[in-house]
Amino acid sequence: MKNIILIFATILMVGCNSTSKKQKSDKIAEEISQDSKSENSEKLNETTPYEESIMLIGKADRQGLEMKEFSDWFDPGYKNYTPNKEVIEKLKPLIKDVDITLFMGTWCEDSHRDVPHLYKILDELNYDESKMQVYAVSEEKTTPQGYEDDKNIIQVPTIIFYRDGKELGRIVEYSIYTVEQDMLDILSGKDYKNPYSE
């Protein structure tokens, strides 16, 4: 009888111990999954097949836009654009405390036109690109991570300007005058209306 009790107690201990090991294992797996999700949401310059090439999707930066797959529009759009010097000088004191969020599509002709111009303008302003968020969207204007949620992205490119967390205005799909002039109108507090303003 003692042997039966001893065997039963041993089985019970091993069984309980494996349950706690399984709980620890499950907890570790969950933590790894969470870490993986947060790493994936912050990956830069992810690509996905698009027609006979690729497109950027999700969080991006200049390095992604300078990939060879986009050089046929980004490089000449940047090199051949000359921003208005007078407007640039007026923008310099206004841009310092401004954060920019850009939603664009590497598949979109309007983005092909205006995004290289924006980068040229920002370079002429010596703008700190760490204050700029760039999100590449699908044709449906979405990202896998949902960066566009609650941002009312109806057309691209959409360039949103913020000061102290408050939206000052946005350029949507195309500029009214030029990208730099529209930026000046927005940042100087003029009554700027993008083509989709109500």
C-alpha positions in Angstrom: 0.0 0.0 0.0 2.9 2.3 0.8 4.3 1.7 -2.7 1.0 2.6 -4.3 0.8 5.9 -2.3 4.5 6.7 -3.1 3.9 6.0 -6.9 0.7 8.1 -6.9 2.5 11.0 -5.1 5.4 10.8 -7.6 3.0 10.9 -10.5 1.1 13.8 -9.0 4.3 15.8 -8.4 5.6 15.2 -11.9 2.1 16.1 -13.3 1.9 19.3 -11.3 5.5 20.2 -12.2 4.8 19.8 -15.9 1.8 22.0 -15.6 3.8 24.8 -14.1 6.5 24.2 -16.8 3.8 24.4 -19.4 2.5 27.6 -17.9 6.0 29.1 -17.9 6.5 27.9 -21.5 3.1 29.5 -22.6 4.1 32.7 -20.9 7.5 32.8 -22.7 5.8 32.0 -26.0 3.3 34.9 -25.5 6.1 37.3 -24.6 8.1 36.3 -27.7 4.9 36.8 -29.8 4.3 40.2 -28.4 8.0 41.2 -29.0 7.7 39.9 -32.5 4.6 41.9 -33.1 6.1 45.1 -31.9 9.3 44.5 -33.9 7.2 43.9 -37.1 5.2 47.0 -36.5 8.4 49.1 -36.5 10.2 47.5 -39.4 11.3 50.0 -42.0 10.9 49.8 -45.8 9.0 46.5 -46.0 8.1 45.6 -49.6 5.4 43.5 -51.2 5.0 42.5 -54.9 3.1 45.0 -57.0 2.4 44.4 -60.7 5.8 43.6 -62.2 7.8 45.2 -59.4 7.4 45.9 -55.7 5.9 48.6 -53.5 6.8 49.8 -50.1 4.2 49.1 -47.4 4.1 50.4 -43.8 6.7 52.5 -42.1 9.3 53.9 -44.6 12.1 56.5 -44.9 14.2 58.1 -47.5 16.5 55.0 -47.8 13.4 53.0 -48.9 12.4 55.6 -51.4 15.9 55.6 -52.8 15.8 51.8 -53.6 16.6 51.0 -57.2 13.0 50.0 -57.8 11.9 53.6 -57.3 14.9 55.4 -58.8 13.1 56.0 -62.1 10.8 58.6 -60.4 12.4 59.5 -57.1 15.9 60.5 -58.4 14.9 62.7 -61.3 12.0 64.2 -59.3 14.5 65.2 -56.6 17.4 66.3 -58.8 15.3 68.3 -61.3 13.2 70.2 -58.8 14.3 73.7 -57.8 12.2 75.1 -54.9 11.4 78.8 -54.8 14.3 80.4 -52.8 12.1 83.3 -51.4 9.6 80.8 -50.1 12.3 78.6 -48.6 13.7 81.6 -46.7 10.3 82.4 -45.3 9.8 78.8 -44.3 13.0 78.4 -42.3 11.9 80.0 -39.1 8.4 78.3 -39.3 9.5 74.7 -39.8 11.8 74.3 -36.8 9.2 73.1 -34.3 7.0 71.2 -36.8 6.5 67.5 -37.1 5.5 66.0 -40.4 3.6 62.8 -41.2 3.6 61.7 -44.8 1.2 59.1 -46.3 2.2 58.1 -49.8 2.2 55.3 -52.3 5.1 54.1 -54.3 2.5 53.0 -56.9 0.9 56.5 -57.1 1.8 59.1 -59.8 0.9 62.0 -57.5 3.3 60.7 -54.9 5.9 60.2 -57.6 5.6 63.9 -58.4 5.4 65.5 -54.9 7.3 63.3 -52.6 10.7 63.9 -54.2 9.9 67.6 -54.2 9.1 67.5 -50.5 12.4 65.9 -49.7 14.3 68.5 -51.8 12.4 71.3 -49.9 13.2 69.7 -46.5 16.9 69.4 -47.5 17.0 73.0 -48.4 15.4 73.8 -45.0 17.9 71.6 -43.2 14.9 69.9 -41.7 15.6 67.2 -39.1 14.1 64.1 -40.7 13.8 62.3 -37.3 10.7 64.6 -36.8 9.1 63.1 -39.9 7.0 59.9 -40.1 6.6 58.3 -43.5 4.0 55.6 -44.2 3.7 53.8 -47.5 0.1 52.6 -48.2 -1.6 50.2 -50.5 -3.9 51.3 -53.3 -6.7 51.0 -50.7 -4.8 53.6 -48.6 -4.0 51.1 -45.8 -1.0 49.6 -44.0 -0.9 46.2 -42.3 -0.2 48.0 -39.0 -3.1 50.5 -39.3 -0.9 53.6 -39.2 -3.7 55.4 -41.2 -6.4 54.7 -38.6 -8.1 57.9 -37.5 -6.1 60.0 -39.9 -8.7 60.4 -42.6 -6.4 59.4 -45.5 -8.6 59.6 -48.6 -5.9 60.4 -51.2 -2.1 60.2 -51.4 0.2 61.8 -51.0 -1.1 63.4 -47.8 1.4 65.5 -45.9 0.2 66.5 -42.4 1.9 69.2 -40.4 1.8 69.3 -36.6 3.0 71.8 -34.0 2.9 70.7 -30.3 0.8 67.7 -31.4 -1.9 69.8 -33.0 -2.6 69.5 -36.7 -1.9 72.7 -38.5 -3.1 71.6 -42.0 -2.4 69.1 -44.7 -1.6 68.9 -48.4 -3.8 66.2 -50.0 -3.0 64.6 -53.3 -1.6 67.7 -55.0 -0.5 71.2 -54.0 -2.6 74.2 -54.7 0.4 76.3 -55.8 3.7 74.4 -55.1 4.5 72.1 -52.2 6.7 74.8 -50.6 4.1 77.6 -51.1 1.4 75.4 -49.7 3.7 74.6 -46.7 4.3 78.3 -46.2 0.5 79.0 -46.3 -0.2 76.2 -43.7 2.7 77.0 -41.4 2.1 80.8 -41.4 -1.5 80.3 -40.4 -3.2 81.4 -43.6 -6.6 80.0 -44.4 -5.3 77.1 -46.5 -7.8 74.7 -48.0 -6.7 71.5 -49.6 -8.7 70.2 -52.6 -10.7 67.9 -50.3 -11.4 70.4 -47.5 -15.1 70.7 -46.6 
